[in-house]
């Protein structure tokens, strides 16, 4: 069975109330066309796991502006004023997590670990309600794995088996999120035949990827 499907078919697999992970770092490496379609379809009550909510005006930020998200788990919100406004107005539940901790929680889910131990947050409000352990005289917080129903990723190139190649900094959160979701959909700039990607180039093996969507250029209407 081919993993290459249409954009509309891919988004039809996301339902109201699901937990989604979205790759990207302040827009770099974010699957913009997938996110635009989520907004277009009016999917609501999502729990969003991401590094951030983008910059106001980009595709990631529109998940917040269009109120597709009811709960956010992220490392910061400083680049999207609407996220901060909704949080302050109690219109959006926001859980802020130290960046390294969130990365490791996602990685733990993908690796089948029961959690991670980190000293980050000890002695602050971050430790409230969490289990603490002492190892060799040092106190740690036990942070549990973070997993999603669906991961939406962005890759530079893929073959039809789903093997992914990312481009420079756009790699960021995408590879670890590919391992920590029940369903993985990747938006890809270039899709090639199996065998056209050198195995040494593969950054996410196709076994982790369920579907591929070819990123299509937007139609431009010229007036005049």
Secondary structure, DSSP 8 states (H G I E B T S, - for coil): ---B--HHHHHTT--TT-EEEE--BTTBT--HHHHHHHHHHT--SEEEE-S---STTSHHHHHHHTT-EEEEEES--TT-HHHHHHHHTTSSEEEE--HHHHHHHHHHHHHT-S-EEE-TTTTSGGGTT--EEEETTEEEEEE----EEEEEEEEEEEETT--EE--GGGGTTHHHHHTSEEEEEEEEEEEE-TTSS-GGG-SB-GGG--EEEE----------
